[in-house]
Structures are given as C-alpha cells and as structure tokens.
C-alpha cells in the first residue's frame, strides 16, 4: 500500500499543498457569491481568512482521521491556483472518507474537477486502503451532482433540513462509491 504523498499530477493539473502565495487567488474565488453559494463559508472570503486556512493546512497530517486536508488544484503550465479539493477520513471508520471540491468560476465546466478528483480518488483508495468515499452536497447544486455521477458515485440519501449552515437549516444530498465500484467504473485505473 503506497503512502499518501503530494504533489500529484494529471495532464493539466498539479494537486499540491496550499502555499502562502495562493492566498490572493483563494480569497478571490471563495469571495465569488456563485462559488460560495453551496459552501460552508460566506462571501466575501477575506485575504486574512485565506492566509489562516493555508497556515492551518500546513500542520495537518494527510489522512489523520477527523481532519480535513485542503489540496490545491493548480494549473501545471503556470502554477496558478484554480480551485481546491478536500478530504477527511472518518473518525469512527478510517477506511471511509468524505471529499469535496471547489473551483473558480472561470474554470468550471471544463473537466478540471473530474480530472483532479479522479487522480485524488485513485490515490486515496490506494494510500489508505479505503473501502468507501462519500460526498455531501446541497441538492440544488446540480453541477456537483452531475460531477459525482460522472465519477461513478450514486445518490444514497437526501436529508431534509438536516444541517445548520449560514443561518438556516439546509438539505443535504449524500453520494458515495465503494472501492470495488470505483475499480469497475474506471477499469482499475
């Protein structure tokens, strides 16, 4: 079983730790109301908040159960931060993990999320011998639902007004995929 390590590379992306130099781009796309709409933060997302998140992520051990790790999606050609993804292994069962992704609006709809998450998911299953991955989205976030289905995730449940977020109860749609399903859907890649 290989150890979890960064950076990872795809044809167009480098998946790596967030760097202090990423703070302006992180603040900019997380401040976009359309990007923040279905997320756990509110726009605007200050430069100070971006620096704090980046500093916090420097001390996270990848795969430590119960701890989210934000990972940069950077263009291979320029190093520009275009988004981030995150994962955490579950406290009660570290062979299960949750993941999420955020992309700057200018880079949405171009396959970057599919490309980056495919790479990350392959690595997560291998590095941690995971049994199952899940994702939690707002049911109104049809772009994320489509992304998860493209990756082979199935919709398992929708919980009605189950999460207090940004001053209101919101619904949660849960998606998941088992390791064996991932292998079958991606031909062992």
C-alpha positions in Angstrom: 0.0 0.0 0.0 1.6 3.3 -1.1 1.8 6.2 1.3 -0.3 9.4 0.7 2.0 11.9 -0.9 1.7 15.2 -2.7 2.1 16.6 -5.3 0.1 14.5 -7.7 -0.1 15.3 -11.4 -2.8 15.0 -14.1 -2.4 16.1 -17.7 -3.4 19.7 -16.8 -3.2 19.9 -13.0 -0.8 19.7 -10.1 -2.5 18.7 -6.9 -0.4 20.0 -4.0 -0.4 21.6 -0.6 -1.8 25.2 -0.5 1.0 27.7 -0.4 1.1 31.2 1.2 1.3 32.7 -2.4 -2.1 31.1 -3.1 -3.9 33.3 -0.7 -5.0 36.0 -3.1 -6.4 33.5 -5.6 -8.1 31.5 -2.8 -9.7 34.7 -1.4 -10.8 35.8 -4.8 -12.7 32.6 -5.9 -14.1 31.9 -2.5 -15.4 35.5 -2.4 -17.4 34.9 -5.6 -21.0 34.6 -4.4 -21.7 31.9 -7.1 -18.8 29.8 -5.9 -19.7 30.3 -2.2 -23.4 29.7 -2.8 -23.3 26.0 -1.7 -20.3 26.0 0.5 -19.8 26.3 4.3 -18.3 29.8 4.2 -19.9 33.1 3.2 -18.6 35.6 0.6 -16.6 37.7 0.8 -13.8 35.4 1.9 -11.0 37.8 3.1 -7.3 37.6 2.4 -6.8 37.1 6.1 -9.2 34.1 6.1 -7.3 32.6 3.1 -3.9 33.0 5.0 -5.4 31.4 8.1 -6.7 28.4 6.2 -3.4 28.0 4.4 -1.5 28.2 7.7 -3.9 25.7 9.3 -3.4 23.2 6.5 0.4 23.2 6.9 0.1 21.4 10.2 -2.5 18.8 9.1 -1.2 15.2 8.7 -2.7 13.9 5.5 -5.3 11.3 6.3 -5.5 11.9 10.0 -9.0 10.7 10.9 -11.4 13.5 11.5 -9.2 16.2 10.0 -9.9 17.9 6.6 -7.0 18.5 4.3 -7.5 21.1 1.6 -5.5 20.4 -1.5 -4.7 23.0 -4.2 -5.7 22.4 -7.8 -3.0 24.4 -9.7 -2.5 24.6 -13.5 0.6 22.7 -14.5 1.6 25.3 -17.1 1.5 28.3 -14.8 1.1 27.1 -11.2 -2.0 29.3 -10.9 -4.4 28.2 -8.2 -7.8 27.5 -9.8 -9.6 25.6 -7.0 -9.2 23.3 -4.1 -10.5 19.9 -3.0 -10.5 18.4 0.4 -10.8 15.0 2.1 -11.1 13.6 5.6 -11.1 10.1 6.8 -13.9 9.4 9.2 -13.1 9.2 12.9 -15.2 6.1 13.6 -14.0 4.2 10.5 -10.8 5.4 8.8 -11.4 3.1 5.8 -14.1 5.6 4.8 -13.6 9.2 3.8 -15.5 12.2 2.7 -14.4 14.6 0.0 -15.4 17.9 -1.6 -14.2 20.3 -4.3 -14.4 24.0 -5.2 -13.3 25.6 -8.5 -13.1 29.2 -9.5 -16.0 30.1 -11.8 -13.7 30.7 -14.8 -12.5 27.1 -14.7 -15.9 25.3 -14.1 -17.4 23.2 -16.9 -14.0 22.4 -18.5 -13.3 19.0 -16.9 -10.8 20.2 -14.3 -12.9 18.9 -11.3 -13.3 15.5 -13.0 -9.6 15.3 -13.8 -8.4 16.4 -10.4 -10.8 14.3 -8.4 -10.2 11.2 -10.5 -6.5 11.5 -9.7 -7.1 12.2 -6.0 -9.7 9.4 -5.6 -7.3 6.8 -7.2 -4.6 7.9 -4.7 -6.9 7.9 -1.7 -8.2 4.4 -2.3 -4.6 3.2 -2.8 -2.9 5.1 0.0 -5.4 4.5 2.7 -6.9 1.2 1.6 -10.3 2.9 1.7 -13.5 0.9 1.4 -15.8 3.8 0.6 -15.8 7.5 -0.3 -18.8 9.9 0.2 -19.7 13.4 -0.6 -22.3 15.7 0.8 -23.8 18.5 -1.4 -26.8 20.8 -1.5 -29.4 19.1 -3.6 -29.8 22.3 -5.6 -26.2 22.1 -6.6 -26.9 20.2 -9.9 -23.3 20.8 -11.3 -21.8 18.9 -8.3 -24.4 16.2 -8.5 -23.6 15.8 -12.2 -19.9 15.7 -11.4 -20.3 13.0 -8.7 -22.5 10.9 -11.1 -19.8 11.2 -13.8 -17.2 9.9 -11.4 -19.5 6.9 -10.6 -20.9 8.0 -7.3 -24.5 7.0 -6.5 -27.1 9.2 -4.7 -27.7 7.4 -1.4 -29.9 9.8 0.6 -31.3 13.3 0.9 -31.7 14.6 4.4 -34.3 17.4 4.7 -33.2 20.5 6.7 -30.6 18.5 8.5 -27.6 20.9 8.5 -27.5 24.4 10.1 -25.5 26.5 7.6 -25.1 30.2 7.2 -28.1 30.9 9.5 -30.6 28.4 8.2 -31.3 24.7 8.0 -30.5 23.3 4.6 -30.9 19.9 2.9 -28.0 17.5 2.3 -27.7 15.1 -0.6 -25.3 12.2 0.1 -23.4 10.4 -2.6 -21.0 7.5 -2.3 -18.9 5.0 -4.1 -17.2 1.7 -2.9 -13.7 0.9 -3.9 -14.8 -2.1 -5.9 -17.3 0.1 -7.8 -14.6 2.7 -8.5 -12.3 0.0 -9.9 -15.1 -1.4 -12.1 -16.1 2.1 -13.4 -12.5 3.2 -14.0 -11.1 -0.1 -15.4 -8.7 -0.5 -12.5 -7.1 2.9 -13.1 
